[in-house]
Amino acid sequence: MKRTDLLRHLERYGCLLRREGGRHSIYINPDNGWQTPIPRHREIPDLLAKKICRDLEIPEP
């Protein structure tokens, strides 16, 4: 999955960029306070995208 598509999906469900790390972007779900790192690769494996969504407690893409 393309990183831009995943970020669009996260933002559609209300997740926000908390900060930029060294090699990752940290996104947070303000509804429940959960956060997770998003790697800065053009392509993100589908299993990782599903794990990120599970970590933030939003529907999978």
PQR file with spaces between the fields and no chain letter, atoms N, CA, C, O and H, PARSE charges and radii, in Angstrom:
ATOM       1  N    MET     1       0.840   -1.159    0.000 -0.4000 1.5000
ATOM       2  CA   MET     1       0.000    0.000    0.000 -0.0000 2.0000
ATOM       3  C    MET     1       0.896    1.236    0.000  0.5500 1.7000
ATOM       4  O    MET     1       1.923    1.255    0.678 -0.5500 1.4000
ATOM       5  N    LYS     2       0.526    2.243   -0.735 -0.4000 1.5000
ATOM       6  CA   LYS     2       1.281    3.485   -0.771 -0.0000 2.0000
ATOM       7  C    LYS     2       1.131    4.224    0.555  0.5500 1.7000
ATOM       8  O    LYS     2       0.058    4.222    1.159 -0.5500 1.4000
ATOM       9  H    LYS     2      -0.308    2.228   -1.286  0.4000 1.0000
ATOM      10  N    ARG     3       2.206    4.849    0.996 -0.4000 1.5000
ATOM      11  CA   ARG     3       2.199    5.577    2.264 -0.0000 2.0000
ATOM      12  C    ARG     3       1.162    6.697    2.248  0.5500 1.7000
ATOM      13  O    ARG     3       0.474    6.921    3.243 -0.5500 1.4000
ATOM      14  H    ARG     3       3.077    4.851    0.505  0.4000 1.0000
ATOM      15  N    THR     4       1.049    7.398    1.123 -0.4000 1.5000
ATOM      16  CA   THR     4       0.093    8.504    1.043 -0.0000 2.0000
ATOM      17  C    THR     4      -1.337    8.008    1.201  0.5500 1.7000
ATOM      18  O    THR     4      -2.161    8.677    1.825 -0.5500 1.4000
ATOM      19  H    THR     4       1.608    7.216    0.315  0.4000 1.0000
ATOM      20  N    ASP     5      -1.638    6.831    0.635 -0.4000 1.5000
ATOM      21  CA   ASP     5      -2.979    6.259    0.776 -0.0000 2.0000
ATOM      22  C    ASP     5      -3.270    5.905    2.232  0.5500 1.7000
ATOM      23  O    ASP     5      -4.379    6.127    2.717 -0.5500 1.4000
ATOM      24  H    ASP     5      -0.969    6.288    0.128  0.4000 1.0000
ATOM      25  N    LEU     6      -2.274    5.356    2.929 -0.4000 1.5000
ATOM      26  CA   LEU     6      -2.449    5.010    4.336 -0.0000 2.0000
ATOM      27  C    LEU     6      -2.661    6.270    5.177  0.5500 1.7000
ATOM      28  O    LEU     6      -3.533    6.293    6.045 -0.5500 1.4000
ATOM      29  H    LEU     6      -1.373    5.176    2.535  0.4000 1.0000
ATOM      30  N    LEU     7      -1.875    7.312    4.928 -0.4000 1.5000
ATOM      31  CA   LEU     7      -2.027    8.548    5.692 -0.0000 2.0000
ATOM      32  C    LEU     7      -3.394    9.180    5.447  0.5500 1.7000
ATOM      33  O    LEU     7      -4.013    9.701    6.375 -0.5500 1.4000
ATOM      34  H    LEU     7      -1.166    7.293    4.222  0.4000 1.0000
ATOM      35  N    ARG     8      -3.861    9.135    4.215 -0.4000 1.5000
ATOM      36  CA   ARG     8      -5.201    9.641    3.896 -0.0000 2.0000
ATOM      37  C    ARG     8      -6.264    8.864    4.661  0.5500 1.7000
ATOM      38  O    ARG     8      -7.220    9.448    5.172 -0.5500 1.4000
ATOM      39  H    ARG     8      -3.359    8.712    3.461  0.4000 1.0000
ATOM      40  N    HIS     9      -6.094    7.536    4.739 -0.4000 1.5000
ATOM      41  CA   HIS     9      -7.033    6.680    5.472 -0.0000 2.0000
ATOM      42  C    HIS     9      -7.034    7.034    6.957  0.5500 1.7000
ATOM      43  O    HIS     9      -8.097    7.139    7.568 -0.5500 1.4000
ATOM      44  H    HIS     9      -5.317    7.062    4.323  0.4000 1.0000
ATOM      45  N    LEU    10      -5.846    7.218    7.542 -0.4000 1.5000
ATOM      46  CA   LEU    10      -5.745    7.568    8.959 -0.0000 2.0000
ATOM      47  C    LEU    10      -6.423    8.902    9.241  0.5500 1.7000
ATOM      48  O    LEU    10      -7.157    9.033   10.221 -0.5500 1.4000
ATOM      49  H    LEU    10      -4.982    7.132    7.045  0.4000 1.0000
ATOM      50  N    GLU    11      -6.181    9.885    8.390 -0.4000 1.5000
ATOM      51  CA   GLU    11      -6.760   11.206    8.606 -0.0000 2.0000
ATOM      52  C    GLU    11      -8.269   11.207    8.399  0.5500 1.7000
ATOM      53  O    GLU    11      -8.981   11.992    9.025 -0.5500 1.4000
ATOM      54  H    GLU    11      -5.585    9.778    7.594  0.4000 1.0000
ATOM      55  N    ARG    12      -8.754   10.344    7.537 -0.4000 1.5000
ATOM      56  CA   ARG    12     -10.201   10.224    7.314 -0.0000 2.0000
ATOM      57  C    ARG    12     -10.904    9.771    8.585  0.5500 1.7000
ATOM      58  O    ARG    12     -12.052   10.144    8.829 -0.5500 1.4000
ATOM      59  H    ARG    12      -8.176    9.706    7.028  0.4000 1.0000
ATOM      60  N    TYR    13     -10.218    8.966    9.396 -0.4000 1.5000
ATOM      61  CA   TYR    13     -10.799    8.464   10.638 -0.0000 2.0000
ATOM      62  C    TYR    13     -10.379    9.299   11.852  0.5500 1.7000
ATOM      63  O    TYR    13     -10.541    8.858   12.990 -0.5500 1.4000
ATOM      64  H    TYR    13      -9.286    8.663    9.198  0.4000 1.0000
ATOM      65  N    GLY    14      -9.848   10.486   11.621 -0.4000 1.5000
ATOM      66  CA   GLY    14      -9.592   11.423   12.704 -0.0000 2.0000
ATOM      67  C    GLY    14      -8.222   11.345   13.349  0.5500 1.7000
ATOM      68  O    GLY    14      -7.983   12.028   14.345 -0.5500 1.4000
ATOM      69  H    GLY    14      -9.717   10.844   10.697  0.4000 1.0000
ATOM      70  N    CYS    15      -7.314   10.541   12.820 -0.4000 1.5000
ATOM      71  CA   CYS    15      -5.971   10.455   13.399 -0.0000 2.0000
ATOM      72  C    CYS    15      -5.154   11.678   12.990  0.5500 1.7000
ATOM      73  O    CYS    15      -5.319   12.212   11.894 -0.5500 1.4000
ATOM      74  H    CYS    15      -7.508    9.987   12.011  0.4000 1.0000
ATOM      75  N    LEU    16      -4.280   12.105   13.878 -0.4000 1.5000
ATOM      76  CA   LEU    16      -3.491   13.311   13.655 -0.0000 2.0000
ATOM      77  C    LEU    16      -2.006   13.014   13.755  0.5500 1.7000
ATOM      78  O    LEU    16      -1.584   12.106   14.472 -0.5500 1.4000
ATOM      79  H    LEU    16      -4.145   11.671   14.769  0.4000 1.0000
ATOM      80  N    LEU    17      -1.221   13.795   13.026 -0.4000 1.5000
ATOM      81  CA   LEU    17       0.234   13.706   13.124 -0.0000 2.0000
ATOM      82  C    LEU    17       0.650   14.334   14.444  0.5500 1.7000
ATOM      83  O    LEU    17       0.395   15.514   14.683 -0.5500 1.4000
ATOM      84  H    LEU    17      -1.563   14.533   12.444  0.4000 1.0000
ATOM      85  N    ARG    18       1.290   13.548   15.299 -0.4000 1.5000
ATOM      86  CA   ARG    18       1.723   14.080   16.591 -0.0000 2.0000
ATOM      87  C    ARG    18       3.090   14.733   16.462  0.5500 1.7000
ATOM      88  O    ARG    18       3.295   15.858   16.918 -0.5500 1.4000
ATOM      89  H    ARG    18       1.497   12.589   15.105  0.4000 1.0000
ATOM      90  N    ARG    19       4.043   14.008   15.825 -0.4000 1.5000
ATOM      91  CA   ARG    19       5.379   14.557   15.631 -0.0000 2.0000
ATOM      92  C    ARG    19       6.103   13.748   14.577  0.5500 1.7000
ATOM      93  O    ARG    19       5.678   12.653   14.207 -0.5500 1.4000
ATOM      94  H    ARG    19       3.876   13.095   15.455  0.4000 1.0000
ATOM      95  N    GLU    20       7.199   14.304   14.101 -0.4000 1.5000
ATOM      96  CA   GLU    20       8.073   13.611   13.167 -0.0000 2.0000
ATOM      97  C    GLU    20       9.257   13.072   13.941  0.5500 1.7000
ATOM      98  O    GLU    20       9.928   13.824   14.649 -0.5500 1.4000
ATOM      99  H    GLU    20       7.544   15.193   14.401  0.4000 1.0000
ATOM     100  N    GLY    21       9.522   11.793   13.821 -0.4000 1.5000
ATOM     101  CA   GLY    21      10.687   11.192   14.457 -0.0000 2.0000
ATOM     102  C    GLY    21      11.853   11.178   13.488  0.5500 1.7000
ATOM     103  O    GLY    21      11.811   11.829   12.443 -0.5500 1.4000
ATOM     104  H    GLY    21       8.977   11.182   13.246  0.4000 1.0000
ATOM     105  N    GLY    22      12.883   10.443   13.830 -0.4000 1.5000
ATOM     106  CA   GLY    22      14.052   10.363   12.965 -0.0000 2.0000
ATOM     107  C    GLY    22      13.771    9.645   11.662  0.5500 1.7000
ATOM     108  O    GLY    22      14.157   10.108   10.589 -0.5500 1.4000
ATOM     109  H    GLY    22      12.917    9.915   14.679  0.4000 1.0000
ATOM     110  N    ARG    23      13.093    8.505   11.760 -0.4000 1.5000
ATOM     111  CA   ARG    23      12.786    7.712   10.566 -0.0000 2.0000
ATOM     112  C    ARG    23      11.314    7.369   10.449  0.5500 1.7000
ATOM     113  O    ARG    23      10.909    6.663    9.526 -0.5500 1.4000
ATOM     114  H    ARG    23      12.779    8.128   12.631  0.4000 1.0000
ATOM     115  N    HIS    24      10.510    7.868   11.384 -0.4000 1.5000
ATOM     116  CA   HIS    24       9.091    7.564   11.401 -0.0000 2.0000
ATOM     117  C    HIS    24       8.289    8.829   11.674  0.5500 1.7000
ATOM     118  O    HIS    24       8.807    9.809   12.208 -0.5500 1.4000
ATOM     119  H    HIS    24      10.839    8.441   12.133  0.4000 1.0000
ATOM     120  N    SER    25       7.016    8.788   11.296 -0.4000 1.5000
ATOM     121  CA   SER    25       6.059    9.813   11.690 -0.0000 2.0000
ATOM     122  C    SER    25       5.178    9.174   12.749  0.5500 1.7000
ATOM     123  O    SER    25       4.760    8.026   12.593 -0.5500 1.4000
ATOM     124  H    SER    25       6.595    7.991   10.862  0.4000 1.0000
ATOM     125  N    ILE    26       4.891    9.891   13.813 -0.4000 1.5000
ATOM     126  CA   ILE    26       4.077    9.360   14.898 -0.0000 2.0000
ATOM     127  C    ILE    26       2.665    9.910   14.746  0.5500 1.7000
ATOM     128  O    ILE    26       2.454   11.122   14.778 -0.5500 1.4000
ATOM     129  H    ILE    26       5.230   10.823   13.939  0.4000 1.0000
ATOM     130  N    TYR    27       1.706    9.013   14.582 -0.4000 1.5000
ATOM     131  CA   TYR    27       0.297    9.398   14.468 -0.0000 2.0000
ATOM     132  C    TYR    27      -0.438    8.982   15.724  0.5500 1.7000
ATOM     133  O    TYR    27      -0.107    7.970   16.342 -0.5500 1.4000
ATOM     134  H    TYR    27       1.878    8.028   14.556  0.4000 1.0000
ATOM     135  N    ILE    28      -1.456    9.780   16.107 -0.4000 1.5000
ATOM     136  CA   ILE    28      -2.228    9.531   17.313 -0.0000 2.0000
ATOM     137  C    ILE    28      -3.718    9.566   16.972  0.5500 1.7000
ATOM     138  O    ILE    28      -4.164   10.334   16.120 -0.5500 1.4000
ATOM     139  H    ILE    28      -1.725   10.602   15.605  0.4000 1.0000
ATOM     140  N    ASN    29      -4.467    8.712   17.661 -0.4000 1.5000
ATOM     141  CA   ASN    29      -5.920    8.741   17.562 -0.0000 2.0000
ATOM     142  C    ASN    29      -6.417    9.511   18.787  0.5500 1.7000
ATOM     143  O    ASN    29      -6.374    8.974   19.894 -0.5500 1.4000
ATOM     144  H    ASN    29      -4.105    8.088   18.353  0.4000 1.0000
ATOM     145  N    PRO    30      -6.887   10.755   18.625 -0.5600 1.5000
ATOM     146  CA   PRO    30      -7.270   11.562   19.779  0.2800 2.0000
ATOM     147  C    PRO    30      -8.487   11.022   20.531  0.5500 1.7000
ATOM     148  O    PRO    30      -8.707   11.388   21.685 -0.5500 1.4000
ATOM     149  N    ASP    31      -9.272   10.164   19.898 -0.4000 1.5000
ATOM     150  CA   ASP    31     -10.452    9.600   20.566 -0.0000 2.0000
ATOM     151  C    ASP    31     -10.067    8.691   21.724  0.5500 1.7000
ATOM     152  O    ASP    31     -10.742    8.675   22.752 -0.5500 1.4000
ATOM     153  H    ASP    31      -9.093    9.867   18.960  0.4000 1.0000
ATOM     154  N    ASN    32      -8.972    7.926   21.562 -0.4000 1.5000
ATOM     155  CA   ASN    32      -8.585    6.982   22.612 -0.0000 2.0000
ATOM     156  C    ASN    32      -7.160    7.188   23.123  0.5500 1.7000
ATOM     157  O    ASN    32      -6.753    6.531   24.081 -0.5500 1.4000
ATOM     158  H    ASN    32      -8.423    7.939   20.726  0.4000 1.0000
ATOM     159  N    GLY    33      -6.398    8.087   22.501 -0.4000 1.5000
ATOM     160  CA   GLY    33      -5.048    8.379   22.970 -0.0000 2.0000
ATOM     161  C    GLY    33      -3.970    7.429   22.483  0.5500 1.7000
ATOM     162  O    GLY    33      -2.803    7.606   22.832 -0.5500 1.4000
ATOM     163  H    GLY    33      -6.729    8.621   21.723  0.4000 1.0000
ATOM     164  N    TRP    34      -4.324    6.418   21.682 -0.4000 1.5000
ATOM     165  CA   TRP    34      -3.326    5.471   21.178 -0.0000 2.0000
ATOM     166  C    TRP    34      -2.495    6.138   20.104  0.5500 1.7000
ATOM     167  O    TRP    34      -2.995    6.966   19.342 -0.5500 1.4000
ATOM     168  H    TRP    34      -5.272    6.274   21.399  0.4000 1.0000
ATOM     169  N    GLN    35      -1.207    5.772   20.043 -0.4000 1.5000
ATOM     170  CA   GLN    35      -0.320    6.296   19.010 -0.0000 2.0000
ATOM     171  C    GLN    35       0.528    5.175   18.439  0.5500 1.7000
ATOM     172  O    GLN    35       0.742    4.151   19.088 -0.5500 1.4000
ATOM     173  H    GLN    35      -0.800    5.100   20.662  0.4000 1.0000
ATOM     174  N    THR    36       1.012    5.378   17.217 -0.4000 1.5000
ATOM     175  CA   THR    36       1.843    4.373   16.554 -0.0000 2.0000
ATOM     176  C    THR    36       2.762    5.051   15.541  0.5500 1.7000
ATOM     177  O    THR    36       2.401    6.083   14.975 -0.5500 1.4000
ATOM     178  H    THR    36       0.838    6.210   16.690  0.4000 1.0000
ATOM     179  N    PRO    37       3.942    4.483   15.307 -0.5600 1.5000
ATOM     180  CA   PRO    37       4.854    5.048   14.301  0.2800 2.0000
ATOM     181  C    PRO    37       4.489    4.566   12.894  0.5500 1.7000
ATOM     182  O    PRO    37       4.058    3.428   12.705 -0.5500 1.4000
ATOM     183  N    ILE    38       4.671    5.449   11.920 -0.4000 1.5000
ATOM     184  CA   ILE    38       4.466    5.124   10.502 -0.0000 2.0000
ATOM     185  C    ILE    38       5.815    5.309    9.820  0.5500 1.7000
ATOM     186  O    ILE    38       6.345    6.420    9.812 -0.5500 1.4000
ATOM     187  H    ILE    38       5.021    6.373   12.074  0.4000 1.0000
ATOM     188  N    PRO    39       6.390    4.239    9.240 -0.5600 1.5000
ATOM     189  CA   PRO    39       7.702    4.386    8.586  0.2800 2.0000
ATOM     190  C    PRO    39       7.615    5.282    7.353  0.5500 1.7000
ATOM     191  O    PRO    39       6.558    5.401    6.733 -0.5500 1.4000
ATOM     192  N    ARG    40       8.725    5.902    7.012 -0.4000 1.5000
ATOM     193  CA   ARG    40       8.756    6.785    5.849 -0.0000 2.0000
ATOM     194  C    ARG    40       9.263    6.053    4.612  0.5500 1.7000
ATOM     195  O    ARG    40      10.288    6.424    4.040 -0.5500 1.4000
ATOM     196  H    ARG    40       9.583    5.805    7.516  0.4000 1.0000
ATOM     197  N    HIS    41       8.549    5.024    4.205 -0.4000 1.5000
ATOM     198  CA   HIS    41       8.836    4.312    2.968 -0.0000 2.0000
ATOM     199  C    HIS    41       7.710    4.618    1.991  0.5500 1.7000
ATOM     200  O    HIS    41       6.582    4.883    2.407 -0.5500 1.4000
ATOM     201  H    HIS    41       7.716    4.723    4.669  0.4000 1.0000
ATOM     202  N    ARG    42       8.003    4.584    0.711 -0.4000 1.5000
ATOM     203  CA   ARG    42       6.938    4.829   -0.270 -0.0000 2.0000
ATOM     204  C    ARG    42       5.877    3.743   -0.206  0.5500 1.7000
ATOM     205  O    ARG    42       4.681    4.026   -0.270 -0.5500 1.4000
ATOM     206  H    ARG    42       8.920    4.368    0.374  0.4000 1.0000
ATOM     207  N    GLU    43       6.317    2.512   -0.080 -0.4000 1.5000
ATOM     208  CA   GLU    43       5.413    1.368    0.013 -0.0000 2.0000
ATOM     209  C    GLU    43       5.442    0.822    1.435  0.5500 1.7000
ATOM     210  O    GLU    43       6.512    0.617    2.006 -0.5500 1.4000
ATOM     211  H    GLU    43       7.289    2.282   -0.027  0.4000 1.0000
ATOM     212  N    ILE    44       4.269    0.591    1.998 -0.4000 1.5000
ATOM     213  CA   ILE    44       4.152   -0.012    3.322 -0.0000 2.0000
ATOM     214  C    ILE    44       3.450   -1.356    3.126  0.5500 1.7000
ATOM     215  O    ILE    44       2.368   -1.407    2.541 -0.5500 1.4000
ATOM     216  H    ILE    44       3.400    0.758    1.533  0.4000 1.0000
ATOM     217  N    PRO    45       4.051   -2.438    3.608 -0.5600 1.5000
ATOM     218  CA   PRO    45       3.425   -3.762    3.436  0.2800 2.0000
ATOM     219  C    PRO    45       2.002   -3.782    4.006  0.5500 1.7000
ATOM     220  O    PRO    45       1.708   -3.125    5.005 -0.5500 1.4000
ATOM     221  N    ASP    46       1.132   -4.548    3.351 -0.4000 1.5000
ATOM     222  CA   ASP    46      -0.273   -4.605    3.755 -0.0000 2.0000
ATOM     223  C    ASP    46      -0.442   -5.079    5.197  0.5500 1.7000
ATOM     224  O    ASP    46      -1.294   -4.562    5.919 -0.5500 1.4000
ATOM     225  H    ASP    46       1.370   -5.081    2.540  0.4000 1.0000
ATOM     226  N    LEU    47       0.353   -6.050    5.621 -0.4000 1.5000
ATOM     227  CA   LEU    47       0.234   -6.529    7.003 -0.0000 2.0000
ATOM     228  C    LEU    47       0.588   -5.431    8.000  0.5500 1.7000
ATOM     229  O    LEU    47      -0.039   -5.321    9.053 -0.5500 1.4000
ATOM     230  H    LEU    47       1.045   -6.470    5.035  0.4000 1.0000
ATOM     231  N    LEU    48       1.585   -4.623    7.674 -0.4000 1.5000
ATOM     232  CA   LEU    48       1.958   -3.515    8.552 -0.0000 2.0000
ATOM     233  C    LEU    48       0.861   -2.452    8.576  0.5500 1.7000
ATOM     234  O    LEU    48       0.574   -1.881    9.629 -0.5500 1.4000
ATOM     235  H    LEU    48       2.095   -4.712    6.819  0.4000 1.0000
ATOM     236  N    ALA    49       0.253   -2.185    7.432 -0.4000 1.5000
ATOM     237  CA   ALA    49      -0.844   -1.205    7.377 -0.0000 2.0000
ATOM     238  C    ALA    49      -2.019   -1.666    8.242  0.5500 1.7000
ATOM     239  O    ALA    49      -2.639   -0.860    8.935 -0.5500 1.4000
ATOM     240  H    ALA    49       0.486   -2.649    6.577  0.4000 1.0000
ATOM     241  N    LYS    50      -2.320   -2.963    8.197 -0.4000 1.5000
ATOM     242  CA   LYS    50      -3.398   -3.499    9.031 -0.0000 2.0000
ATOM     243  C    LYS    50      -3.046   -3.394   10.507  0.5500 1.7000
ATOM     244  O    LYS    50      -3.910   -3.081   11.326 -0.5500 1.4000
ATOM     245  H    LYS    50      -1.816   -3.617    7.634  0.4000 1.0000
ATOM     246  N    LYS    51      -1.784   -3.652   10.861 -0.4000 1.5000
ATOM     247  CA   LYS    51      -1.350   -3.557   12.254 -0.0000 2.0000
ATOM     248  C    LYS    51      -1.444   -2.115   12.754  0.5500 1.7000
ATOM     249  O    LYS    51      -1.856   -1.874   13.888 -0.5500 1.4000
ATOM     250  H    LYS    51      -1.082   -3.906   10.196  0.4000 1.0000
ATOM     251  N    ILE    52      -1.064   -1.169   11.914 -0.4000 1.5000
ATOM     252  CA   ILE    52      -1.145    0.238   12.281 -0.0000 2.0000
ATOM     253  C    ILE    52      -2.589    0.625   12.576  0.5500 1.7000
ATOM     254  O    ILE    52      -2.862    1.314   13.558 -0.5500 1.4000
ATOM     255  H    ILE    52      -0.729   -1.366   10.992  0.4000 1.0000
ATOM     256  N    CYS    53      -3.506    0.186   11.735 -0.4000 1.5000
ATOM     257  CA   CYS    53      -4.925    0.489   11.939 -0.0000 2.0000
ATOM     258  C    CYS    53      -5.440   -0.179   13.211  0.5500 1.7000
ATOM     259  O    CYS    53      -6.219    0.422   13.950 -0.5500 1.4000
ATOM     260  H    CYS    53      -3.285   -0.375   10.937  0.4000 1.0000
ATOM     261  N    ARG    54      -5.015   -1.411   13.473 -0.4000 1.5000
ATOM     262  CA   ARG    54      -5.425   -2.085   14.711 -0.0000 2.0000
ATOM     263  C    ARG    54      -4.880   -1.354   15.933  0.5500 1.7000
ATOM     264  O    ARG    54      -5.576   -1.210   16.937 -0.5500 1.4000
ATOM     265  H    ARG    54      -4.382   -1.900   12.872  0.4000 1.0000
ATOM     266  N    ASP    55      -3.627   -0.891   15.845 -0.4000 1.5000
ATOM     267  CA   ASP    55      -3.022   -0.158   16.955 -0.0000 2.0000
ATOM     268  C    ASP    55      -3.791    1.123   17.266  0.5500 1.7000
ATOM     269  O    ASP    55      -3.919    1.501   18.431 -0.5500 1.4000
ATOM     270  H    ASP    55      -3.061   -1.008   15.028  0.4000 1.0000
ATOM     271  N    LEU    56      -4.302    1.792   16.235 -0.4000 1.5000
ATOM     272  CA   LEU    56      -5.041    3.041   16.418 -0.0000 2.0000
ATOM     273  C    LEU    56      -6.539    2.803   16.617  0.5500 1.7000
ATOM     274  O    LEU    56      -7.301    3.743   16.841 -0.5500 1.4000
ATOM     275  H    LEU    56      -4.198    1.485   15.289  0.4000 1.0000
ATOM     276  N    GLU    57      -6.950    1.542   16.534 -0.4000 1.5000
ATOM     277  CA   GLU    57      -8.346    1.148   16.691 -0.0000 2.0000
ATOM     278  C    GLU    57      -9.268    1.849   15.687  0.5500 1.7000
ATOM     279  O    GLU    57     -10.288    2.431   16.055 -0.5500 1.4000
ATOM     280  H    GLU    57      -6.330    0.778   16.352  0.4000 1.0000
ATOM     281  N    ILE    58      -8.875    1.775   14.400 -0.4000 1.5000
ATOM     282  CA   ILE    58      -9.727    2.260   13.315 -0.0000 2.0000
ATOM     283  C    ILE    58      -9.895    1.110   12.327  0.5500 1.7000
ATOM     284  O    ILE    58      -9.116    0.157   12.368 -0.5500 1.4000
ATOM     285  H    ILE    58      -8.046    1.302   14.101  0.4000 1.0000
ATOM     286  N    PRO    59     -10.892    1.170   11.436 -0.5600 1.5000
ATOM     287  CA   PRO    59     -11.089    0.079   10.462  0.2800 2.0000
ATOM     288  C    PRO    59      -9.886   -0.083    9.541  0.5500 1.7000
ATOM     289  O    PRO    59      -9.200    0.883    9.208 -0.5500 1.4000
ATOM     290  N    GLU    60      -9.652   -1.309    9.145 -0.4000 1.5000
ATOM     291  CA   GLU    60      -8.541   -1.605    8.228 -0.0000 2.0000
ATOM     292  C    GLU    60      -8.865   -1.088    6.834  0.5500 1.7000
ATOM     293  O    GLU    60     -10.030   -1.055    6.440 -0.5500 1.4000
ATOM     294  H    GLU    60     -10.210   -2.094    9.415  0.4000 1.0000
ATOM     295  N    PRO    61      -7.830   -0.677    6.073 -0.5600 1.5000
ATOM     296  CA   PRO    61      -8.075   -0.171    4.708  0.2800 2.0000
ATOM     297  C    PRO    61      -8.498   -1.276    3.762  0.5500 1.7000
ATOM     298  O    PRO    61      -8.742   -1.020    2.583 -0.5500 1.4000
